[in-house]
């Protein structure tokens, strides 16, 4: 992979080889992969992990405002938080 000009979003990743692969797959949904460096093994307390340099070409887009609440919460987990007003005082 060769990108003559230094351009785009530059990211250093650190993690296990499987985590690095998953991160690169996820990042390529946001843009075009312009450069993917070779994973460099880490040592010491980070043995088993690697670091890798990635560069993406990302087209900035204007984000639309999201609704305050989703239209549907099917499949969402609802956590049983206690009502704080009951404990005020």
One Martini backbone bead per residue (centre of mass of N, CA, C, O) as a GRO file, in nm:
protein
   89
    1UNK     BB    1   0.096   0.037   0.024
    2UNK     BB    2   0.055   0.370  -0.130
    3UNK     BB    3   0.098   0.715  -0.001
    4UNK     BB    4   0.237   0.999  -0.096
    5UNK     BB    5   0.044   1.164   0.073
    6UNK     BB    6  -0.020   1.331   0.367
    7UNK     BB    7  -0.339   1.211   0.450
    8UNK     BB    8  -0.580   1.220   0.676
    9UNK     BB    9  -0.653   0.989   0.916
   10UNK     BB   10  -0.467   0.932   1.211
   11UNK     BB   11  -0.389   0.603   1.363
   12UNK     BB   12  -0.332   0.444   1.672
   13UNK     BB   13  -0.307   0.104   1.750
   14UNK     BB   14  -0.395  -0.119   2.033
   15UNK     BB   15  -0.365  -0.483   2.047
   16UNK     BB   16  -0.478  -0.747   1.946
   17UNK     BB   17  -0.492  -0.894   1.651
   18UNK     BB   18  -0.805  -0.917   1.656
   19UNK     BB   19  -0.859  -0.620   1.734
   20UNK     BB   20  -0.723  -0.488   1.493
   21UNK     BB   21  -0.897  -0.614   1.274
   22UNK     BB   22  -1.169  -0.506   1.383
   23UNK     BB   23  -1.096  -0.204   1.375
   24UNK     BB   24  -1.041  -0.183   1.072
   25UNK     BB   25  -1.320  -0.272   0.980
   26UNK     BB   26  -1.473  -0.042   1.124
   27UNK     BB   27  -1.319   0.202   0.996
   28UNK     BB   28  -1.394   0.134   0.689
   29UNK     BB   29  -1.693   0.243   0.727
   30UNK     BB   30  -1.584   0.559   0.741
   31UNK     BB   31  -1.361   0.480   0.515
   32UNK     BB   32  -1.065   0.489   0.339
   33UNK     BB   33  -0.794   0.290   0.311
   34UNK     BB   34  -0.462   0.425   0.284
   35UNK     BB   35  -0.320   0.286   0.548
   36UNK     BB   36  -0.138  -0.019   0.661
   37UNK     BB   37   0.040  -0.122   0.895
   38UNK     BB   38   0.241  -0.316   1.060
   39UNK     BB   39   0.241  -0.515   1.309
   40UNK     BB   40   0.380  -0.445   1.637
   41UNK     BB   41   0.521  -0.594   1.875
   42UNK     BB   42   0.492  -0.619   2.213
   43UNK     BB   43   0.626  -0.578   2.540
   44UNK     BB   44   0.605  -0.708   2.836
   45UNK     BB   45   0.301  -0.625   2.961
   46UNK     BB   46   0.221  -0.630   2.626
   47UNK     BB   47   0.226  -0.909   2.565
   48UNK     BB   48   0.028  -1.001   2.274
   49UNK     BB   49   0.054  -0.728   2.157
   50UNK     BB   50  -0.013  -0.450   1.928
   51UNK     BB   51   0.091  -0.208   1.688
   52UNK     BB   52  -0.082   0.035   1.464
   53UNK     BB   53  -0.090   0.206   1.160
   54UNK     BB   54  -0.354   0.431   1.043
   55UNK     BB   55  -0.512   0.547   0.732
   56UNK     BB   56  -0.780   0.773   0.648
   57UNK     BB   57  -1.042   0.854   0.423
   58UNK     BB   58  -1.254   1.119   0.522
   59UNK     BB   59  -1.583   1.235   0.484
   60UNK     BB   60  -1.728   1.499   0.578
   61UNK     BB   61  -2.035   1.522   0.759
   62UNK     BB   62  -2.343   1.621   0.827
   63UNK     BB   63  -2.514   1.617   1.119
   64UNK     BB   64  -2.801   1.513   1.234
   65UNK     BB   65  -3.046   1.541   1.441
   66UNK     BB   66  -3.146   1.365   1.699
   67UNK     BB   67  -3.365   1.227   1.869
   68UNK     BB   68  -3.419   1.211   2.201
   69UNK     BB   69  -3.590   0.956   2.123
   70UNK     BB   70  -3.662   0.670   2.028
   71UNK     BB   71  -3.920   0.517   1.857
   72UNK     BB   72  -3.774   0.244   1.951
   73UNK     BB   73  -3.700  -0.027   2.217
   74UNK     BB   74  -3.647  -0.279   2.082
   75UNK     BB   75  -3.403  -0.476   2.251
   76UNK     BB   76  -3.370  -0.313   2.496
   77UNK     BB   77  -3.216  -0.247   2.790
   78UNK     BB   78  -3.355  -0.226   3.119
   79UNK     BB   79  -3.260  -0.053   3.393
   80UNK     BB   80  -3.297  -0.071   3.757
   81UNK     BB   81  -3.327   0.229   3.859
   82UNK     BB   82  -3.355   0.423   4.107
   83UNK     BB   83  -3.544   0.664   4.246
   84UNK     BB   84  -3.411   0.959   4.355
   85UNK     BB   85  -3.658   1.094   4.494
   86UNK     BB   86  -3.683   0.879   4.726
   87UNK     BB   87  -3.374   0.964   4.846
   88UNK     BB   88  -3.436   1.239   4.921
   89UNK     BB   89  -3.311   1.423   5.229
   0.00000   0.00000   0.00000
